[in-house]
Amino acid sequence: MNVFKVTFSHAWNHWKDFTFVTCSSKADAIQKAMSEIDIPEVMNEKLIITVSVEGHLRKRK
């Protein structure tokens, strides 16, 4: 499992928000983050999504 930081921002507005999620892929991280963050509705919005790996979770033996 990876820890991803997913950042959302509007291209033409000053709104920005981020969250940390744990999952196995970037696509899963974006979907999980979209369910956690309330993205404001703006006409003709352009949304910038940035995903970065912040760490790895491993099971201890």
Backbone as a chain_set.jsonl record, in Angstrom:
{"seq": "MNVFKVTFSHAWNHWKDFTFVTCSSKADAIQKAMSEIDIPEVMNEKLIITVSVEGHLRKRK", "coords": {"N": [[0.839, -1.182, 0.0], [0.431, 2.232, -0.73], [0.97, 5.614, 0.348], [-0.667, 8.361, -0.739], [-0.593, 11.803, -1.659], [-3.144, 13.766, -2.642], [-3.972, 16.474, -4.559], [-6.302, 18.976, -5.299], [-7.219, 21.635, -7.433], [-8.678, 24.641, -8.724], [-8.24, 25.842, -11.996], [-8.706, 28.507, -12.748], [-9.419, 29.798, -10.48], [-9.01, 30.567, -6.973], [-9.32, 28.446, -5.302], [-8.244, 25.609, -3.463], [-7.45, 22.341, -2.346], [-6.482, 19.478, -0.386], [-5.804, 15.988, 0.313], [-4.789, 13.063, 2.152], [-4.452, 9.745, 1.118], [-4.643, 6.162, 1.356], [-3.813, 3.593, -0.762], [-3.44, 1.304, -3.555], [-2.879, 2.211, -6.162], [-2.456, 5.089, -8.391], [-4.789, 5.827, -9.771], [-6.81, 4.738, -8.156], [-6.322, 6.29, -5.915], [-7.076, 8.87, -6.759], [-9.847, 8.516, -7.203], [-10.703, 7.799, -4.617], [-9.984, 10.1, -3.183], [-11.618, 12.008, -4.416], [-14.079, 11.335, -3.405], [-13.795, 12.116, -0.809], [-13.248, 14.866, -0.715], [-14.969, 17.92, -0.909], [-15.712, 19.307, -3.766], [-16.041, 22.506, -5.051], [-18.746, 23.7, -7.099], [-18.301, 25.215, -10.145], [-18.941, 27.246, -12.942], [-17.831, 26.238, -16.169], [-15.494, 25.023, -15.219], [-12.079, 24.192, -14.765], [-10.258, 21.647, -13.605], [-7.413, 20.944, -11.751], [-5.49, 18.183, -11.009], [-3.239, 16.787, -8.828], [-1.057, 14.195, -8.043], [0.944, 12.636, -5.675], [3.383, 10.379, -4.411], [3.732, 9.78, -1.052], [4.663, 7.988, 0.808], [5.185, 4.568, 1.927], [3.285, 1.834, 3.074], [3.852, -0.948, 5.035], [3.363, -4.3, 6.053], [4.15, -5.456, 9.271], [6.238, -8.12, 10.244]], "CA": [[0.0, 0.0, 0.0], [1.132, 3.505, -0.8], [0.302, 6.811, 0.854], [-0.659, 9.387, -1.778], [-1.162, 13.125, -1.394], [-3.901, 14.159, -3.825], [-4.303, 17.894, -4.48], [-7.234, 19.488, -6.286], [-7.303, 23.092, -7.487], [-9.298, 25.199, -9.919], [-7.243, 26.532, -12.821], [-8.975, 29.939, -12.86], [-9.914, 30.276, -9.202], [-7.997, 30.41, -5.923], [-9.669, 27.315, -4.446], [-7.294, 24.493, -3.46], [-7.627, 21.456, -1.2], [-5.737, 18.238, -0.549], [-6.039, 14.936, 1.297], [-3.896, 11.911, 2.08], [-5.195, 8.491, 1.014], [-3.824, 4.96, 1.225], [-4.323, 2.622, -1.732], [-2.356, 0.664, -4.304], [-2.559, 2.859, -7.442], [-2.811, 6.506, -8.51], [-6.194, 5.93, -10.18], [-7.608, 4.5, -6.945], [-6.114, 7.439, -5.027], [-7.898, 9.978, -7.258], [-11.25, 8.195, -6.943], [-10.932, 7.848, -3.171], [-9.883, 11.496, -2.761], [-12.785, 12.741, -4.914], [-15.208, 11.065, -2.513], [-13.527, 12.746, 0.486], [-13.153, 16.324, -0.823], [-16.129, 18.591, -1.489], [-15.214, 20.195, -4.818], [-17.065, 23.506, -5.359], [-19.25, 23.745, -8.47], [-18.028, 26.48, -10.817], [-19.197, 27.117, -14.379], [-16.656, 26.098, -17.032], [-14.345, 24.796, -14.35], [-10.943, 23.361, -15.15], [-9.746, 21.121, -12.349], [-6.05, 20.416, -11.805], [-5.312, 17.126, -10.015], [-1.841, 16.409, -8.657], [-0.923, 13.023, -7.176], [2.338, 12.323, -5.365], [3.579, 9.313, -3.422], [4.338, 10.333, 0.16], [5.267, 6.935, 1.607], [4.743, 3.197, 1.72], [2.884, 1.109, 4.273], [4.196, -2.353, 4.953], [2.97, -5.1, 7.215], [5.271, -5.948, 10.082], [6.215, -9.58, 10.418]], "C": [[0.882, 1.241, 0.0], [0.296, 4.593, -0.146], [0.457, 7.882, -0.21], [-1.19, 10.696, -1.221], [-1.836, 13.537, -2.698], [-4.357, 15.596, -3.623], [-5.235, 18.256, -5.627], [-7.179, 21.004, -6.264], [-8.007, 23.5, -8.778], [-8.239, 25.981, -10.684], [-7.447, 28.04, -12.804], [-9.435, 30.558, -11.556], [-8.825, 30.031, -8.156], [-8.293, 29.251, -4.991], [-8.639, 26.203, -4.592], [-7.538, 23.661, -2.213], [-6.822, 20.181, -1.449], [-6.141, 17.255, 0.539], [-4.987, 13.859, 1.113], [-4.753, 10.659, 2.039], [-4.203, 7.332, 0.915], [-4.516, 4.002, 0.273], [-3.147, 2.142, -2.576], [-1.987, 1.371, -5.608], [-3.003, 4.319, -7.438], [-4.275, 6.683, -8.885], [-7.122, 5.717, -8.986], [-7.503, 5.689, -5.988], [-6.983, 8.622, -5.456], [-9.367, 9.724, -6.957], [-11.58, 8.303, -5.459], [-10.921, 9.295, -2.675], [-11.097, 12.307, -3.225], [-14.012, 12.495, -4.035], [-15.029, 11.744, -1.158], [-13.57, 14.269, 0.438], [-14.41, 16.863, -1.486], [-15.613, 19.628, -2.486], [-16.312, 21.195, -5.169], [-17.463, 23.469, -6.839], [-19.023, 25.144, -9.041], [-18.293, 26.267, -12.301], [-17.889, 27.08, -15.155], [-15.381, 25.844, -16.235], [-13.301, 23.899, -15.014], [-10.285, 22.943, -13.845], [-8.36, 20.536, -12.567], [-5.904, 19.41, -10.669], [-3.846, 16.734, -10.001], [-1.775, 15.256, -7.662], [0.562, 12.768, -6.937], [2.39, 11.235, -4.299], [4.327, 9.907, -2.236], [5.005, 9.266, 1.019], [4.677, 5.583, 1.265], [4.364, 2.587, 3.066], [3.2, -0.357, 4.067], [3.721, -3.064, 6.201], [4.212, -5.554, 7.962], [5.132, -7.447, 10.271], [6.543, -9.951, 11.843]], "O": [[1.93, 1.286, 0.643], [-0.93, 4.504, -0.094], [1.575, 8.272, -0.548], [-2.117, 10.707, -0.412], [-1.181, 13.645, -3.734], [-5.04, 15.909, -2.647], [-4.993, 17.893, -6.778], [-7.099, 21.604, -5.191], [-7.94, 22.8, -9.788], [-7.435, 26.697, -10.087], [-6.471, 28.79, -12.842], [-9.807, 31.731, -11.529], [-7.833, 29.359, -8.435], [-7.599, 29.077, -3.989], [-8.209, 25.887, -5.701], [-7.802, 24.207, -1.141], [-6.517, 19.849, -2.595], [-6.737, 17.629, 1.549], [-4.368, 13.753, 0.054], [-5.682, 10.517, 2.835], [-3.075, 7.499, 0.452], [-5.675, 3.641, 0.479], [-2.002, 2.527, -2.34], [-0.889, 1.159, -6.122], [-3.809, 4.738, -6.607], [-4.938, 7.587, -8.377], [-8.108, 6.436, -8.826], [-8.478, 6.051, -5.33], [-7.563, 9.303, -4.61], [-10.065, 10.629, -6.499], [-12.625, 8.84, -5.091], [-11.747, 9.675, -1.846], [-11.556, 13.197, -2.507], [-14.886, 13.357, -3.935], [-16.004, 11.932, -0.43], [-13.893, 14.906, 1.441], [-14.863, 16.332, -2.5], [-15.136, 20.694, -2.096], [-17.41, 20.786, -5.547], [-16.628, 23.237, -7.713], [-19.496, 26.134, -8.485], [-17.919, 25.236, -12.861], [-16.95, 27.807, -14.834], [-14.321, 26.388, -16.547], [-13.638, 22.962, -15.737], [-9.814, 23.781, -13.077], [-8.16, 19.722, -13.468], [-6.16, 19.733, -9.509], [-3.277, 16.39, -11.037], [-2.357, 15.322, -6.58], [1.344, 12.694, -7.884], [1.548, 11.183, -3.402], [5.414, 10.465, -2.389], [5.829, 9.593, 1.873], [3.786, 5.468, 0.424], [5.043, 2.802, 4.07], [2.853, -0.937, 3.038], [3.687, -2.479, 7.284], [5.196, -5.982, 7.36], [4.029, -7.966, 10.437], [6.572, -11.134, 12.182]]}, "num_chains": 1, "name": "protein.A"}
